[in-house]
């Protein structure tokens, strides 16, 4: 297993973000926002008729680059009616600026921008994340990240701009980890990164190695790891602010690489991208590292269950039965339904810890992606209050979720003749729902939400703030869940 590369380059290339009243002389690209109707900024030097003649209508995300004889370029960016997806507006500006790295954008044309920090937050996220690239294994860098972003606005925008910077950093970190091939990012290496970075961001880290996992009866993690030459790791992250209001556990699926085990995946594009099967763990880790800088007042514990899922002579076989630390027995009907198996261990730990609520996140089922596509994650919950908090965080973060039913009659599909239940149902059953029902068993009565992010974990094209590759989806929504958390009634 190679460890020669730095799998988190984004932490070394963070942009400087500021809010000022005038554009600095050093700026290389100046963004001017123009709506689909109304006045056009006089500083632009073009009236609306002239813009229309050039084919610019002011539609959301539309851009027109005006090169000067000297000085910075001007990028005219469409904002529609101004009440729009501001992340896409920021992204359009950043992309139109090419490889220029010192950018400035005037927010004063946006309705409500002067007094609403969320406007600056969204724009900053769009600008920074749309210019993300993963350069580590390429001889020539595929792009240029933004080094400096200046927003023209009031002092009220400063807090939002800083929040956007921190949240963009979280998503970029999650992208870094998920984009790193498993030959460079084993469970062991991930734990080393956690130990290195956790204290830097105010997070305590505990790592449990195989001997401890046996003692703790981490049956699921050990069963899935049984066929791998790489050891499993359980990583526990703790963020403990003074005077914490409520306690929350975040659980992330950390399949560093998923071959399917003895239920081997076919050799196809999905199999080839299985380095991203730890995207849930990456999202939890990245969100946890943002909480201190965001001033989160919730006590948060993160659990990352990390392992490969490999076929070998020692791999768990179909039909084997495992016994969890809470006594639940599970028959392994399919070793490619491994994510729920390893997450069950950590859900038990979170339940035993006595937290107010648990939220887990995983690239769990193709069923969720088939139902909701690549833009929306599936949400399941055993408690309406925690579901509502996840939905509110989704709205604030721009990472979309859609609640699906935790339909209990489907539970009988995983009844087993030899154990308490099977790890999945036969092919053809509604797997996203059944996987959620499996997970719900291990949280008992604790308020719980499950986010199946299989669809949005991977981006095929540059759209909005997304770039091709692993999306880093989930880091921002988890951070917003922690920021807005209120202990729900059980």
C-alpha positions in Angstrom: 0.0 0.0 0.0 1.6 3.2 -1.2 1.5 6.3 1.2 3.8 8.5 -0.8 1.2 11.1 -1.9 -0.6 13.7 0.2 -4.3 12.7 -0.1 -5.6 16.0 1.2 -4.1 18.7 -1.0 -7.0 21.1 -0.6 -5.9 21.9 3.0 -2.7 23.4 1.6 -4.4 25.4 -1.1 -7.0 27.3 0.8 -8.2 30.6 -0.7 -8.1 33.9 1.1 -11.7 35.4 1.2 -12.5 38.9 2.2 -15.4 41.5 2.0 -14.5 45.1 1.1 -16.1 48.2 -0.2 -13.9 48.6 -3.3 -12.2 46.2 -5.7 -8.5 45.9 -5.0 -6.0 46.8 -7.7 -4.5 43.3 -7.7 -7.7 41.7 -9.0 -7.4 39.8 -12.2 -11.1 39.2 -12.9 -14.1 41.3 -11.8 -17.6 39.9 -11.8 -20.5 42.1 -12.5 -24.0 40.7 -11.8 -26.8 41.5 -14.2 -30.4 40.4 -13.9 -32.8 39.5 -16.7 -34.4 42.9 -16.4 -33.9 46.2 -14.5 -30.9 48.5 -14.4 -27.4 47.6 -15.5 -24.4 48.8 -13.4 -23.0 52.0 -15.0 -19.5 50.8 -14.2 -19.9 48.1 -16.8 -20.0 50.6 -19.7 -22.6 48.6 -21.5 -26.4 49.2 -21.5 -29.0 46.5 -21.7 -29.5 46.9 -25.4 -25.8 46.5 -26.0 -25.7 43.3 -23.8 -28.7 41.9 -25.7 -27.0 42.6 -29.0 -24.1 40.5 -27.7 -26.5 37.7 -26.9 -26.5 38.2 -23.2 -29.9 37.9 -21.6 -29.1 37.9 -17.9 -30.3 34.3 -17.5 -29.0 32.5 -14.4 -25.4 31.4 -14.9 -25.0 33.0 -18.3 -21.6 34.8 -18.7 -20.0 37.3 -21.0 -16.3 37.9 -20.8 -15.1 41.4 -21.7 -11.3 41.5 -22.1 -9.7 44.9 -21.5 -6.7 46.5 -23.2 -5.1 46.3 -19.8 -6.1 45.5 -16.3 -8.6 42.9 -15.1 -11.1 41.2 -17.3 -14.8 41.8 -16.7 -17.1 38.9 -16.4 -20.8 39.7 -16.7 -22.8 37.1 -14.9 -26.6 36.5 -15.2 -28.6 36.2 -12.1 -32.1 36.0 -13.5 -34.6 37.6 -11.1 -31.9 37.6 -8.4 -33.7 35.1 -6.2 -31.8 32.1 -7.5 -29.2 29.5 -7.0 -26.4 31.7 -5.9 -23.9 28.8 -5.8 -24.4 28.4 -9.5 -23.9 32.2 -10.0 -20.6 32.0 -8.2 -19.6 28.9 -10.1 -20.4 30.5 -13.4 -18.2 33.5 -12.6 -15.3 31.4 -11.5 -15.4 29.1 -14.5 -15.6 32.1 -16.9 -12.5 33.5 -15.2 -10.5 30.6 -16.6 -7.2 30.0 -14.7 -7.1 33.5 -13.2 -6.7 33.1 -9.4 -7.4 36.6 -7.9 -11.1 37.3 -8.4 -13.5 39.9 -7.2 -17.3 39.9 -7.3 -19.7 42.8 -6.6 -22.7 41.5 -4.6 -24.5 44.8 -4.4 -26.7 44.0 -7.4 -28.3 41.0 -5.5 -31.5 41.7 -3.7 -31.0 41.5 0.1 -27.3 40.8 -0.3 -26.2 43.7 2.0 -27.9 42.2 5.1 -28.0 38.5 4.4 -24.8 36.6 5.2 -26.2 33.4 3.5 -25.8 35.2 0.1 -22.1 35.6 0.6 -21.9 32.0 2.0 -23.5 30.5 -1.1 -21.5 32.6 -3.6 -18.2 31.8 -1.9 -19.0 28.0 -2.0 -19.9 28.3 -5.7 -16.7 30.1 -6.6 -14.3 28.0 -4.7 -15.8 24.5 -5.3 -16.3 25.0 -9.1 -12.6 25.5 -9.4 -11.6 22.4 -7.4 -9.4 19.9 -9.0 -7.5 16.8 -7.8 -3.9 17.3 -8.9 -2.1 14.7 -6.8 -1.5 11.9 -9.4 -1.2 14.0 -12.6 2.1 15.3 -13.9 0.4 18.6 -15.0 -2.2 20.2 -12.8 -5.6 20.0 -14.5 -6.7 23.4 -13.3 -6.0 26.4 -11.0 -7.9 26.8 -7.7 -8.9 30.3 -6.7 -6.3 31.8 -4.4 -8.0 35.0 -3.5 -11.7 36.0 -3.6 -12.8 39.5 -2.8 -16.5 40.3 -2.4 -17.8 43.9 -2.6 -20.5 44.3 0.0 -21.2 45.4 3.5 -19.7 44.2 6.8 -22.7 42.0 7.3 -21.5 39.8 4.5 -18.2 39.0 6.2 -19.5 36.3 8.5 -21.3 34.6 5.6 -18.2 34.7 3.4 -16.1 33.1 6.2 -18.7 30.5 6.7 -18.8 29.7 3.0 -15.0 29.4 3.0 -15.0 26.9 5.8 -17.9 24.9 4.3 -16.2 24.9 0.9 -13.0 23.6 2.6 -15.0 20.8 4.1 -16.4 19.7 0.7 -13.0 20.0 -0.9 -11.5 17.8 1.8 -14.2 15.2 1.3 -13.5 15.3 -2.4 -9.8 14.8 -1.8 -10.3 11.7 0.3 -12.9 10.1 -2.0 -10.9 10.8 -5.1 -7.8 9.2 -3.7 -7.3 5.6 -5.0 -7.5 3.0 -2.4 -3.9 2.0 -3.1 -3.0 5.3 -1.5 -5.7 5.5 1.1 -6.2 2.4 3.2 -8.2 2.3 6.4 -4.9 2.5 8.2 -3.8 5.6 6.3 -7.2 7.3 6.9 -6.7 6.7 10.6 -3.3 8.3 10.4 -4.7 11.4 8.6 -7.4 11.6 11.3 -4.8 11.5 14.1 -2.8 14.2 12.3 -5.6 16.6 11.4 -8.1 16.1 14.3 -6.3 18.1 17.0 -5.5 20.8 14.5 -9.2 21.5 14.1 -10.3 20.9 17.7 -11.4 17.3 17.3 -10.2 14.4 19.6 -9.4 11.2 17.7 -9.4 7.6 18.9 -8.5 4.7 16.6 -9.4 1.1 17.3 -7.2 -1.6 15.6 -8.1 -5.3 15.0 -7.4 -6.6 18.5 -9.6 -3.9 20.0 -12.3 -4.5 17.4 -12.4 -8.2 18.4 -12.7 -7.3 22.1 -15.5 -4.8 21.3 -17.3 -7.4 19.3 -17.4 -5.3 16.1 -18.8 -8.3 14.2 -19.8 -6.5 11.0 -16.6 -4.7 10.5 -14.5 -7.8 11.1 -16.7 -9.9 8.9 -16.4 -7.6 5.9 -12.6 -7.2 6.5 -12.0 -10.9 6.7 -11.0 -11.2 3.0 -8.7 -8.2 2.9 -5.0 -8.0 3.3 -5.5 -4.5 4.8 -6.5 -4.2 8.4 -9.8 -2.5 9.4 -10.0 0.6 11.6 -12.7 2.1 13.6 -12.1 5.9 13.9 -13.9 7.8 16.7 -14.0 11.6 16.4 -15.1 13.8 19.3 -16.0 17.5 19.2 -16.8 18.8 22.7 -17.6 22.6 22.9 -18.0 24.2 26.3 -21.6 24.4 27.4 -22.8 22.1 24.6 -26.5 22.2 23.8 -27.4 18.6 22.9 -25.4 15.6 21.7 -25.4 14.2 18.2 -23.6 11.2 16.6 -22.6 11.1 12.9 -21.9 7.7 11.4 -20.1 7.3 8.1 -19.7 4.3 5.8 -16.0 3.9 5.2 -15.5 1.2 2.5 -12.1 2.2 1.3 -12.7 -0.1 -1.7 -15.6 -2.4 -2.4 -15.1 -5.3 -4.7 -18.3 -6.9 -3.5 -16.4 -9.6 -1.6 -17.3 -13.1 -2.7 -20.4 -11.5 -4.2 -18.0 -10.0 -6.7 -19.1 -7.0 -8.7 -18.9 -7.1 -12.5 -16.0 -5.4 -14.2 -17.8 -2.2 -15.1 -17.7 1.6 -14.5 -19.4 1.3 -11.2 -16.8 -1.2 -9.9 -14.0 1.1 -11.2 -15.2 4.0 -9.1 -15.5 2.0 -5.8 -12.7 4.1 -4.3 -15.7 6.5 -3.5 -17.5 3.9 -1.3 -16.0 5.7 1.7 -17.7 9.0 0.7 -19.9 8.8 3.8 -16.9 8.6 6.1 -15.2 11.3 4.2 -18.2 13.6 4.6 -18.4 12.9 8.4 -14.7 13.5 8.8 -14.7 16.7 6.8 -17.8 18.1 8.6 -16.3 17.3 12.0 -13.2 19.3 11.1 -15.3 22.3 10.2 -17.4 22.5 13.5 -14.9 24.5 15.6 -14.4 27.2 12.9 -18.1 27.4 12.5 -18.7 27.9 16.2 -20.9 24.8 16.6 -22.4 24.5 20.1 -23.5 20.9 19.7 -21.5 18.0 21.1 -20.8 15.8 18.2 -19.3 12.3 18.0 -18.3 10.8 14.6 -17.9 7.1 13.9 -16.0 6.0 10.8 -16.1 2.2 10.1 -13.3 1.7 7.6 -12.3 -1.4 5.7 -11.9 -2.9 2.3 -14.3 -5.6 1.0 -12.2 -8.2 -0.8 -12.6 -11.8 -2.1 -10.1 -14.3 -0.8 -9.9 -17.7 0.9 -10.5 -16.0 4.2 -13.5 -13.9 3.1 -16.9 -14.1 4.8 -19.0 -16.6 2.8 -22.7 -16.3 1.8 -24.7 -18.0 4.4 -22.4 -17.3 7.3 -24.0 -15.9 10.4 -22.4 -13.1 12.5 -23.3 -12.0 16.0 -23.2 -8.3 16.9 -22.2 -6.9 20.3 -25.9 -6.4 21.2 -26.6 -10.1 20.5 -28.3 -9.6 17.1 -27.5 -12.4 14.7 -27.4 -11.7 10.9 -27.1 -14.1 8.0 -24.9 -12.9 5.1 -27.1 -13.3 2.1 -24.9 -11.0 -0.1 -21.4 -9.8 0.8 -21.9 -6.9 -1.6 -24.5 -5.5 0.8 -21.6 -4.7 3.1 -22.1 -1.1 4.0 -25.1 -1.7 6.3 -23.2 -4.6 7.9 -20.3 -2.4 9.1 -22.5 0.6 9.9 -24.5 -1.5 12.3 -21.5 -1.8 14.6 -21.2 2.0 14.9 -24.9 2.5 15.3 -24.9 0.2 18.3 -22.0 2.2 19.8 -23.8 5.5 19.2 -26.9 4.1 20.9 -24.9 2.9 23.8 -23.3 6.3 24.1 -26.7 7.8 24.9 -26.7 10.6 22.3 -29.8 12.7 21.6 -29.9 11.6 18.0 -27.9 9.8 15.3 -27.5 10.7 11.6 -25.7 8.2 9.3 -24.6 8.7 5.8 -23.5 6.2 3.2 -23.2 5.4 -0.5 -25.5 2.5 0.3 -27.8 1.4 -2.4 -28.2 1.7 -6.2 -31.9 1.6 -5.4 -31.8 5.1 -4.0 -30.0 6.4 -7.1 -32.5 4.7 -9.4 -35.3 6.3 -7.4 -33.9 9.9 -7.1 -31.1 10.2 -9.7 -27.7 11.8 -9.2 -28.8 15.1 -7.7 -30.8 14.0 -4.7 -30.0 11.8 -1.7 -32.6 9.6 -0.1 -33.6 10.3 3.5 -35.1 7.9 5.9 -35.9 8.5 9.6 -37.7 7.0 12.6 -38.5 10.4 14.0 -40.2 13.3 12.3 -38.3 16.0 14.3 -34.8 14.8 13.3 -36.0 14.3 9.7 -37.2 17.9 9.6 -33.8 19.1 10.9 -32.0 17.2 8.1 -34.4 18.7 5.6 -33.7 22.2 6.9 -29.9 21.5 6.7 -30.4 20.3 3.2 -32.1 23.6 2.3 -29.4 25.7 3.9 -26.5 23.7 2.3 -27.9 23.3 -1.2 -27.4 19.5 -0.9 -30.8 18.0 -1.7 -32.5 15.2 0.1 -35.9 13.6 -0.3 -37.6 11.7 2.4 -38.7 8.2 1.6 -40.9 5.9 3.7 -39.5 3.6 6.3 -42.2 1.1 5.4 -42.1 -1.5 8.2 -44.1 -4.2 6.4 -41.1 -4.6 4.1 -39.0 -5.8 7.1 -40.3 -9.3 6.6 -38.3 -9.5 3.4 -35.1 -10.0 5.4 -36.5 -12.6 7.8 -33.9 -15.5 8.1 -34.5 -19.2 8.8 -31.2 -19.4 10.7 -30.6 -15.9 12.2 -32.5 -12.9 13.5 -32.4 -11.4 10.0 -30.5 -11.4 6.7 -28.3 -8.5 5.7 -30.4 -7.9 2.5 -33.4 -9.1 0.7 -33.5 -11.2 -2.5 -33.0 -9.3 -5.8 -36.0 -7.3 -6.9 -37.0 -6.0 -3.5 -36.9 -2.2 -2.7 -33.4 -2.3 -1.3 -33.1 1.4 -0.2 -36.0 0.9 2.1 -35.0 -2.5 3.3 -31.4 -1.4 4.0 -32.9 1.4 6.1 -35.0 -1.0 8.0 -32.0 -3.1 8.7 -30.1 -0.1 10.0 -33.0 1.1 12.1 -32.9 -2.2 14.1 -29.6 -1.2 15.6 -30.5 2.3 16.8 -33.6 1.1 18.7 -35.7 4.1 20.0 -32.9 6.7 19.5 -34.1 9.4 17.1 -32.3 8.6 13.9 -31.9 9.6 10.3 -30.2 7.8 7.4 -29.0 9.5 4.3 -28.3 7.3 1.3 -26.0 9.4 -0.9 -25.3 6.8 -3.6 -26.7 9.1 -6.3 -24.9 12.4 -5.7 -21.6 10.9 -4.5 -20.2 11.0 -8.0 -20.4 13.9 -10.6 -20.0 13.1 -14.3 -19.8 16.7 -15.5 -19.2 20.3 -14.4 -22.6 21.6 -13.3 -23.0 24.3 -10.7 -20.4 23.9 -8.1 -19.7 20.3 -9.0 -16.8 19.1 -11.1 -16.2 15.6 -12.6 -15.2 13.0 -10.0 -16.1 12.4 -6.4 -18.4 15.2 -5.3 -17.7 15.5 -1.6 -21.5 15.6 -1.2 -22.7 15.5 2.4 -20.0 17.4 4.2 -22.0 20.7 4.1 -25.3 19.2 5.0 -23.8 17.3 8.0 -22.2 20.5 9.2 -25.5 22.4 8.9 -27.3 19.5 10.8 -24.8 19.9 13.7 -25.1 23.7 13.6 -28.9 23.8 13.8 -29.3 20.7 16.0 -32.0 20.6 18.7 -32.5 17.4 20.7 -35.7 15.9 19.3 -38.3 14.2 21.4 -37.9 10.4 21.3 
